[in-house]
Amino acid sequence: MDKINVLNMQGKEVDKIELNPVIFDGKINQALLHQAVVAYLSNQRKGLACTKTRGEVRGGGKKPWRQKGTGRARVGSIRSPLWRGGGVTFGPKPHSYHKDLPKKMKVLALKSALNAKLKDKEMVILDSLNVNFPKTKEFFKIVKNLNFKEKRIKFVAEKLESNLKLACRNIEKVEIKEAETLTTYEALDCKKLIFTKDALRKVEERIEKGLKTKIGT
């Protein structure tokens, strides 16, 4: 059974914990990771882009000139897509980019993401994570003590307390997430994924429970 070092907020090793072998089995499904990331990014899109057709552009009700006898091409409206200021042909209209992914596939993708992070040595465990005041300098001390050269760091806590949330929000490329809502994309989108012990157990419990559900639910 794999063990991983546990650090304290001063960056010193204080313990070792065993990883759940059901989740950390070394299996990484690249195709599923891709599918989960594409679905997540698609679901972030608003789909609000909108252009007007010739029937929606204001004006253009009067025929510019008579049909025959002028020597010019026949035109029915100055709002034709061929004209400047006219409508747009086949332009974008508001629509949903939503992609569904079954719950079990989401869980399996998150499991693969954690295995990938462990394999690349980009996963770190803290014994605890807390600050006394919602001050940026309080949280910055923790980041400095951990001494990671990577710029994109993501902390995962069991509960997202207001002090933690406020303390880290002004530190560039440092984020904090709640274990209950951690997604595959969020787990992958960082150079160091830092769990508290309680948060890791929460995510393990979430994945183990999800693995028992049937595909399609």
C-alpha positions in Angstrom: 0.0 0.0 0.0 1.4 3.4 -1.0 2.3 5.9 1.6 2.8 9.7 1.2 4.5 12.2 3.4 2.5 14.7 5.4 3.8 18.2 5.8 2.9 20.9 8.3 2.3 24.5 7.5 6.0 25.2 8.1 6.9 22.8 5.3 8.4 20.2 7.6 7.6 16.5 7.3 5.6 15.4 10.4 3.9 12.1 9.4 3.1 9.5 6.7 -0.3 8.3 5.7 -1.6 5.4 3.6 -3.4 6.1 0.4 -6.6 4.3 -0.4 -5.6 1.4 -2.7 -9.1 1.4 -4.4 -8.5 5.0 -5.6 -4.7 5.2 -5.9 -4.2 2.1 -8.1 -2.0 3.8 -10.7 -4.6 3.5 -13.5 -4.9 6.7 -15.7 -7.6 6.8 -18.4 -6.3 9.5 -20.7 -9.4 9.4 -23.0 -11.7 9.8 -20.0 -9.7 12.7 -18.7 -9.9 14.4 -22.1 -13.7 13.8 -22.2 -14.2 15.2 -18.6 -12.1 18.3 -19.3 -13.9 19.1 -22.6 -17.2 18.7 -20.9 -16.2 21.0 -18.0 -14.9 23.7 -20.4 -18.0 23.5 -22.6 -20.2 23.9 -19.6 -18.4 27.1 -18.7 -19.4 28.7 -22.0 -22.4 31.1 -21.9 -23.3 30.8 -25.6 -24.6 34.4 -25.7 -23.0 35.5 -29.1 -25.8 36.8 -31.3 -25.9 38.4 -34.8 -28.9 39.8 -36.7 -30.3 38.3 -39.9 -31.6 40.6 -42.7 -35.1 40.3 -41.2 -33.9 41.6 -37.7 -31.8 44.6 -38.8 -33.7 47.8 -38.5 -34.8 49.5 -41.7 -34.7 48.2 -45.3 -38.4 47.9 -45.8 -38.4 50.0 -49.0 -37.1 48.6 -52.2 -34.0 50.7 -53.2 -34.9 51.0 -56.9 -37.3 49.4 -59.3 -36.8 45.8 -60.4 -36.0 46.5 -64.1 -34.8 49.2 -66.3 -32.0 50.8 -64.2 -29.1 48.6 -65.5 -28.2 47.6 -62.0 -28.6 44.3 -60.2 -32.0 43.7 -58.7 -32.2 44.4 -54.9 -35.1 44.0 -52.6 -33.7 45.5 -49.4 -30.7 47.6 -48.3 -30.4 45.1 -45.4 -29.3 42.3 -47.7 -26.2 40.4 -46.3 -24.4 41.6 -49.4 -24.7 45.2 -48.4 -22.7 47.1 -45.7 -25.0 47.5 -42.7 -27.0 44.5 -43.8 -27.8 41.2 -41.9 -25.4 38.4 -41.3 -25.7 35.1 -43.1 -25.4 32.0 -40.8 -24.1 34.1 -37.9 -24.0 32.8 -34.3 -27.2 32.7 -32.2 -27.6 32.1 -28.5 -27.5 28.4 -27.7 -26.3 26.0 -25.0 -22.9 24.3 -25.1 -23.8 22.0 -22.3 -22.4 18.5 -22.3 -23.7 15.8 -20.0 -21.3 13.3 -18.4 -22.6 10.4 -16.3 -21.7 10.7 -12.6 -19.6 7.5 -12.6 -17.6 8.8 -15.5 -16.9 12.0 -13.6 -15.8 10.0 -10.6 -13.5 7.8 -12.7 -12.1 10.8 -14.4 -11.3 12.5 -11.0 -9.7 9.2 -9.8 -7.5 9.2 -13.0 -6.6 12.8 -12.3 -5.4 12.1 -8.8 -3.4 9.1 -10.0 -1.8 11.3 -12.6 -0.9 13.9 -10.0 0.6 11.3 -7.7 2.6 9.7 -10.5 4.0 13.1 -11.5 4.8 13.9 -7.9 2.6 16.9 -8.0 0.4 16.0 -5.0 1.2 17.2 -1.5 -0.6 16.5 1.8 -0.8 19.0 4.7 -1.7 18.0 8.2 -3.9 21.1 8.5 -4.6 24.4 6.8 -5.9 27.4 8.8 -5.3 31.1 9.3 -6.3 33.2 12.3 -7.2 36.3 10.3 -8.4 36.9 6.7 -5.1 38.5 5.8 -3.2 37.8 2.6 0.2 37.9 4.5 -1.1 35.1 6.8 -1.7 32.7 3.8 1.4 33.9 2.0 3.5 32.7 4.9 2.2 29.2 4.4 2.9 29.3 0.6 6.4 30.6 1.3 7.1 27.9 3.9 6.2 25.2 1.5 8.8 26.6 -0.9 7.3 25.4 -4.2 8.9 26.8 -7.3 5.8 26.1 -9.3 3.6 29.2 -9.7 0.2 27.5 -10.1 -0.8 26.0 -6.7 -4.2 24.7 -5.7 -5.1 23.9 -2.1 -8.0 21.6 -1.3 -9.6 21.9 2.1 -12.4 19.9 3.7 -14.4 23.0 4.3 -13.9 26.4 2.7 -13.8 28.7 5.7 -14.3 32.4 5.0 -10.8 33.3 6.5 -9.1 30.9 4.1 -11.0 32.1 1.1 -10.3 35.8 1.8 -6.7 35.3 2.8 -5.7 33.6 -0.5 -7.7 35.5 -3.1 -5.1 38.2 -3.7 -2.2 35.8 -4.2 -1.5 35.3 -7.9 -2.0 31.8 -9.3 -2.9 30.4 -5.9 -6.4 29.0 -5.4 -8.3 27.1 -2.8 -11.1 24.6 -3.4 -13.5 22.6 -1.3 -13.1 18.8 -1.3 -16.8 18.2 -2.0 -16.8 20.2 -5.2 -13.3 19.4 -6.7 -13.6 18.6 -10.4 -11.2 16.7 -12.7 -10.3 20.0 -14.6 -9.5 21.8 -11.3 -7.3 18.9 -10.1 -5.3 18.9 -13.3 -5.1 22.7 -13.8 -2.2 23.3 -11.4 1.4 22.3 -10.9 0.9 21.4 -7.2 -2.3 20.0 -5.8 -2.2 20.3 -2.0 -4.7 18.5 0.1 -5.2 18.6 3.8 -5.5 15.1 5.4 -9.2 15.6 6.0 -9.8 16.9 2.5 -8.0 13.9 1.0 -10.2 11.5 3.0 -13.3 13.4 1.9 -12.3 13.1 -1.7 -11.4 9.4 -1.3 -14.8 8.8 0.3 -16.6 10.7 -2.5 -14.8 8.7 -5.2 -15.4 5.3 -3.5 -19.1 6.1 -3.1 -19.3 7.1 -6.7 -17.6 3.9 -7.9 -20.5 1.9 -6.5 -23.1 3.8 -8.6 -24.3 2.4 -11.9 -23.2 3.9 -15.2 -25.7 6.4 -16.5 -27.0 7.6 -13.1 
